[in-house]
């Protein structure tokens, strides 16, 4: 099913490229997908006697993401110039609105057949409700929303559309709050701290405003939990079990997965665990690569994340330094994209946002966006130098 989704998305992108007669260009950042491809080749070399269609499918996935990044970058470069970045921002804004409307419909209407076409996960199941939007897991929804949260916080404090920005921040916060995702809560808190540090490093002058915003939302969330009759039984159950020295279902499952991944990954450090062929799932990107492809797999995914992190951070610094040339929208998108990469690194500890079917396409777009913003940096700064 996942590979089918990749194929469909790649076909859509290919059709878009052909219909608009876009010239294909390969951004340097897209080559990060060859880190895991190399690790896979090495691991499969030691398993050549058991090589099957499964291995071939695994190898194809990162290559397809490479092609998706290539297509996204080519479309961005061909159809959005520096002065047209606000139009790109409007498109992203519409995408967010559609996502928020879908989440609202899932909460209001529940598990009706029409909405199940978009996401197979039940909204009302077990403890309360968890609306995943167009994704299959609520933590992935939170991961995607982290880009928009950063985008509109920058708009609120440095932009001109402050009222819309504040409304969107509130709506995003509510969506994350009602997701009941423990990973989403923790990652959002860590990203908030990181955002403050980043704002100081970039000299944005908004650190105190960010602190005030965080205190406001913490206060509102505390009030909502205490005073309102919200159905947050997923979180309540987790807290209750933790207070008793126990773990809830998802946490205990991840603990078991961690033990298996480390033991098997270090035992079969050169080839990856043979249990990977038995459908064993590891909900941790780093340990998943260790488990499936050995130490080289672990190193490859760390290299991928670190390359994307420092590349996007460099784009942020360049954009901030040359804001008079590149403009506010360039800086806003650069910061949001960097926060999205940082978010992927954090969410990677409890899931696979980089290569899970739907979130992988979003991640490929973020990489393409970063490469495109860097291309604008180099083009306009070199032109100004000449």
C-alpha positions, -999 to 999 in steps of 0.1 A, spaced: 0 0 0 28 24 9 47 18 -23 15 23 -43 11 57 -27 47 66 -37 40 55 -72 8 75 -75 25 107 -61 55 103 -84 31 99 -114 12 130 -103 45 150 -101 57 136 -134 24 146 -150 28 181 -135 63 184 -149 53 173 -183 21 194 -184 41 225 -175 71 216 -196 93 220 -166 130 213 -171 142 188 -145 171 198 -123 187 179 -95 194 198 -63 225 187 -44 205 182 -12 184 155 -28 214 132 -29 210 126 9 186 98 0 216 79 -13 230 75 22 204 49 31 205 34 -4 242 27 1 235 11 35 208 -10 20 231 -23 -8 257 -33 18 232 -50 41 216 -69 12 250 -80 -1 252 -102 30 217 -114 25 220 -121 -13 208 -156 -9 175 -144 5 172 -115 -19 135 -111 -29 109 -86 -42 108 -73 -7 144 -61 -8 138 -46 -43 108 -27 -30 129 -14 0 156 -1 -24 131 16 -47 115 37 -19 144 61 -12 151 64 -49 115 74 -55 118 100 -28 149 113 -45 129 116 -77 100 134 -58 125 159 -43 139 165 -78 104 171 -92 94 194 -64 126 214 -67 122 217 -105 86 229 -102 95 254 -76 124 268 -95 105 270 -128 73 286 -115 82 307 -84 106 335 -85 118 355 -55 90 381 -59 65 353 -61 73 337 -28 41 352 -13 21 332 -38 39 300 -26 30 311 10 -7 314 0 -7 279 -15 8 265 17 -18 284 36 -46 268 16 -31 234 23 -31 241 60 -68 252 59 -78 220 41 -59 200 68 -76 218 97 -111 215 81 -105 178 77 -95 174 113 -126 194 124 -148 171 103 -132 140 117 -139 152 153 -175 163 145 -186 135 122 -164 107 135 -157 76 115 -180 80 86 -171 61 53 -164 93 33 -137 104 57 -123 69 61 -113 71 24 -87 97 33 -74 81 65 -79 45 76 -73 52 113 -103 53 135 -110 87 151 -130 74 180 -113 43 193 -102 32 228 -98 64 249 -116 94 234 -108 107 200 -77 113 179 -81 131 146 -52 124 122 -63 146 93 -51 133 60 -24 112 77 -27 78 93 -10 87 126 -16 117 148 21 122 155 27 126 118 0 153 118 18 171 146 50 167 127 36 184 96 19 211 116 53 221 132 62 238 99 31 259 99 35 267 136 69 282 130 57 299 98 29 317 115 48 326 146 73 344 124 44 361 107 28 371 140 59 388 154 77 401 122 50 401 95 20 422 86 -9 396 87 -9 394 125 -46 387 130 -46 357 105 -13 345 120 -26 345 155 -58 327 145 -38 300 127 -14 295 156 -45 290 179 -60 265 154 -27 246 151 -23 245 188 -58 231 193 -52 205 166 -19 194 184 -36 196 218 -66 174 207 -43 149 189 -35 134 224 -1 125 209 25 122 237 52 125 210 34 155 196 33 172 230 69 166 239 82 174 204 62 207 203 76 217 237 112 210 227 107 228 194 94 258 213 126 259 233 147 254 202 127 282 184 136 306 212 173 297 209 172 300 171 155 334 173 183 346 196 210 332 173 194 348 142 189 380 162 152 382 154 144 402 185 114 381 194 127 359 223 107 377 250 75 377 228 80 339 223 83 334 260 50 353 265 33 333 238 44 300 253 32 311 288 -2 321 273 -7 287 256 5 267 287 -20 287 308 -49 281 283 -41 244 280 -40 240 318 -73 259 321 -89 237 294 -78 205 311 -90 216 346 -122 234 338 -135 220 305 -149 185 301 -125 175 274 -121 138 265 -84 134 268 -84 98 281 -53 88 261 -32 113 281 -50 107 314 -45 69 311 -8 74 304 -3 97 334 -23 74 356 -2 44 346 31 63 350 21 74 385 17 36 393 51 28 378 36 12 348 36 19 310 7 23 287 3 1 256 22 22 230 50 31 254 56 -5 265 55 -16 229 82 9 220 103 -2 250 102 -37 237 110 -26 202 140 -6 215 154 -37 232 149 -59 201 164 -33 177 196 -27 198 202 -64 205 196 -75 169 213 -45 154 245 -49 173 245 -87 168 240 -84 130 259 -51 128 272 -58 93 239 -70 76 209 -60 97 187 -85 116 171 -114 97 140 -107 117 134 -77 95 121 -101 69 94 -113 94 75 -81 95 90 -68 128 82 -31 132 105 -7 150 88 27 156 120 47 158 138 58 127 173 55 141 168 21 156 148 9 126 178 15 104 201 -1 129 178 -31 131 173 -35 93 207 -24 79 232 -27 108 256 0 120 260 14 85 223 19 83 223 38 116 252 60 104 235 66 71 202 80 87 222 101 111 242 115 83 210 122 63 194 141 92 226 160 101 232 171 65 196 184 62 198 201 96 230 221 89 221 228 53 188 243 63 204 262 92 229 277 67 200 288 45 184 305 76 216 324 84 221 335 48 185 347 45 187 366 78 220 383 69 206 393 35 170 400 44 172 434 26 179 416 -7 159 384 -2 129 398 17 108 388 46 90 359 30 123 342 21 133 343 58 99 331 70 100 301 47 136 294 56 129 293 93 98 272 89 116 247 67 145 245 92 120 239 121 104 212 100 138 194 96 145 198 133 110 184 139 117 154 117 148 147 138 128 147 170 98 127 157 123 102 144 128 89 179 92 76 181 83 71 144 94 73 108 84 107 95 111 106 68 100 75 49 64 67 61 42 69 30 24 102 33 48 121 56 77 110 33 62 130 5 59 161 28 95 155 39 107 154 2 89 187 -4 106 203 26 140 192 13 131 206 -21 119 239 -6 152 242 13 172 235 -18 151 260 -37 155 288 -11 193 281 -12 192 284 -50 175 318 -47 202 328 -22 230 320 -45 213 334 -76 204 368 -62 235 373 -40 259 364 -69 239 388 -92 242 416 -66 280 409 -62 285 412 -100 
